[in-house]
Amino acid sequence: AKLRPNGFAIPYVYMHTPMRPSFNGRNRIRTIFVSLGCVLLFPFCAPADGQPVDSIESDHSTGDNNMIEQTEVVVIGAGIAGLTAAYQLGKADDFDVIVLEKEDRVGGRTVRGEHDGFVYARGTEYLGEPEGLLKQLIRKLDLQLREIPSPCDAHWHGGQFYYGEDGIAAMYIEQSSLSDYNRFVQTIQKQADAYVEANEFKPNGKLADLDRMTAREFFQQNGFGDIYQQNFNVAARGLFGASIDEISALSFIPEIAFDYYDTEPISETRAARLNRDRPRRGSEETGTFSFTGGIAEVTLALQNELGHAVRLQSTVTSVQRDGKEFITTYRDARGNLRKVRSLMVVLAVPAPIAAQIAENELTAEQRNLMNRIEYAGYVTISFYTREIVWDGAFDLAVEDGHFFTDVYDATWIQRQYDSSVRNRNDSIFTVYIAPRSYKDRSVLNMSDQALLESSMADLKKVFGANIETKITGQTVLRFPYAYPVMTPGAYARLRQLNDLNARNDGLFLAGDYMIYPTFEAAVDSGGLAAELAQEYYDETYED
């Protein structure tokens, strides 16, 4: 880590001339252009919810391309990967960092809503037990991790609800056999024990065959019948926006294993005693976590820590190399063209966007690999209700063939940990609408009314014809770049991309597409990018 007298970043402007002084030392002359009120108290001027760049800074650089702001690191994208990279570099390593985010909020697909005292997730819903960097961040940010109360999962199949671990096991046993169910669990556990992330994958190793085959082929080769293929097809669509005919078997293993990592074989005696009734809320540990205000507590806390370094409504148009340095060009909320000179750039946006804005600085091999990364979109609709519609489990997965894949009780976690809302009669539930194929973008283009009508038709099948009378309003949210799809061969390709990312040239990639399409993997990717940036700085600029 770097040690400098100043403990925080101060934006400054660099007048670009052919004979410019190097700015890799610690004694840098800075022309401060933040408002006078923030000069002395800069660390305390950061708004909790961020501001567009033009509302933070003066306008005197607008339109003058020779007036270039200067910093050490530009992070493009304020999803969890970008925020993690910026936090690690700006806070832990004391770099001057600017984060440029196109949207008017941070978080990417990690977003929450607020409605009449309820705070609820509208994108990323849950985590496994945090480890590594994510665990460290939660501790440093002083956030209160909450275990999601049981039952975490339920299934709707054949006109019947199956609740919790026992109920879901009973469903599979009824639809296949006890021996098939036990064999399925043991097979998944065995494969999960050997699993490695994409950045550690060995193309000629034991897992290569699983990377090359589809999840459907994995089910078929192992003799897992229709009930497994149908239900896990729904799960794949809900988790990845793609079917089991489209994702690699290896990519699905960790998500399936998440529900079975400690499951013991079921004997015939125990199978006969499986609890098919709705279990008591909170009666078991789930190993599944979030926060009272949803996972967005993490992204919002990171934004608050970074303060004015995060610039919303800032659309990057290009990144260009200038010697060892980089010029990032972007438009602010008013449409003004701005430029920032930096030592390093972290690209923490979806792969096709990164490949476009840094087209001339990425190698042909990088661009080729990134252009092969496909993205799936999805839509969520949060319904506000005058009475509780669904509170049987945190997540209800429906059988294949419905318009949506899952119904979440959006108040499930808050009711457990916030006594002020625990006994309220009104509620919120959220449906996740995923395409049948990642290649199908039609759900993103449907009107709100069409989405509502299609959702309501299937909600009536599950909850009864009178459900419409209980709904008081709704909010629709679209995610065009929700998930990078791990198609067959993805791990081999991503291993190559991660190796190229470590070549230490000052431009670094970050995002879940580099490792795995989960919140935790995106955190790790941001952390890895920060480590690479620190190593590059040490090798290139430190005496």
Summary of the structure (lengths in Angstrom):
residues: 543
radius of gyration: 24.5
end to end distance: 13.7
largest distance: 82.6
contacts: 1825
relative contact order: 0.18
helix: 37%
strand: 22%
